[in-house]
Amino acid sequence: MRIGKAHGQTTDTLDPATYENGFTIALAHGVHGYLTEVASDGSLVPNVAESWEASADASTWIFKLRKGVTFHSGKALTAEDVAVSINYHRGDQSTSAAKPIVSAISEIRTEGDDTVVFVLDAGNADFPFVLSDYHLIIGPAKDGKLDWRSGDGCGAYKIDRFDPGVTAELSKNPDHWDAANRGWFEKIEMLALVDLNARTTALVSGDVDAIDRLDLKTVGLLKRRPGIAIQSVAGNQHYTFAMDCRKEPFSDVNVRLALKYGINRQELVDKILFGYGAMGNDHPIGPGQRFHNKDLPQRTYDPDKAKFHLKEAGLDGLNVRLSAADAAFGGAVDAAVLYQNSAADAGITIDVNRVPNDGYWSDVWMKHEFSAVYWGGRPVEDQMFSTAYQTGAAWNDSFWSNARFDELLLAARAELDEDKRRAMYYEMQEIVSNDGGVVVPMFASFVFALSDKIAHGDTFGTNWDLDGERWMERWWFA
């Protein structure tokens, strides 16, 4: 099975602490096991953990491991492997992007070879969901540390070759614990085809069997081609423009609000997503999520309000530079130009800085003061907020900090009363929308294309693109 991915760069590594694009996420899901897994219907199911139970206050979680799980090297999975794998992302020395979501773990202990106990510093009703995060692979322990360099995993596929930014070649793991229900391709070839035209041409010519992130301008034409099926899946994916709140002028909330009112959201949905999505409201929680704030008024394009907030900031006008490349999301450069045009009527001059695709995530994102970004979303609100909005989080790409938000984040995580929890998440979305440093103009459906050689289940996962980036395991040849 050959697939062309809109991701992959020369700086990618097998280190799970660094996974941050669709290429490495798919590779991780194919090669590695996880304690838990988000199923295609959005529910949480066991993976290498067989079961779990919590204490009454949800602060202690006991996971029982599945028997008979082995790594590609033949080593049997043990509780020590699990403890070492999760501990890799913890501690003062950790630079992992997953550090914020495991920071609440105060202790990990093992009981025999098949039981792992997690003690949290406070209750977390969503903790099993947290353990499905793509960074939290379960790899082999070697001398008391996680051995990620070998690429040894306990997933459905083995790595045969990994050339960062170019390709990954994998072969079926015949000894996988769930071989009867997943992993039906004999070989996988995953190509980093960041260029949209190259990716589309590869599908049309039959050089690949699937591609992600289609050119939405030409989806209609692609639909007419025999042998190609277009899939559109609504989920939590959203496209953003992140400002560095540590630096002027973005340190002023009125400047941030001016930029939020200066973008024509519906125009972006129409012209960038071609209707394959919906307007965003400057926070990352999608309308399909449990605690989505449906009562928060939808922010719309309003040049007069933008001018009002500039005046409140003591400014007659504003000049900012916005960096973008289509590596951020398909049509990101065009979106930046549309933003430039709509903001001009509000007295805001946006200088669109078109940068190279390669190295975008290492050289531009969180380096430039204002940049285009895509987020796949997260299955639960706490995980999304902890990853990208909590003060000091490694991927807080606006470097935003709000004491009330942080207070609510901790309280909501431990709250077992659903009504109280909902009220907290509603307030958090309002705070992010009105104070945060990220413009979230649109939620984008996942739109991808498959050859008619490829078969799949009745539903696609919505937590990530391409069936939750578990296409390697879930699809097969028709």
Helices and strands as residue ranges (DSSP letters): E 2-5, G 16-18, H 22-31, E 36-38, E 44-46, E 49-54, E 60-65, H 79-87, H 99-102, E 105-111, E 115-120, H 127-130, E 141-142, E 145-146, E 157-163, E 167-172, E 187-192, H 196-204, E 210-211, H 219-223, E 228-233, E 238-243, H 253-261, H 265-271, E 277-279, H 303-312, E 318-324, H 332-344, E 348-354, I 360-364, E 370-375, H 381-388, H 403-414, H 418-435, E 438-444, E 446-451, E 454-455, H 465-469, H 471-474, E 476-477
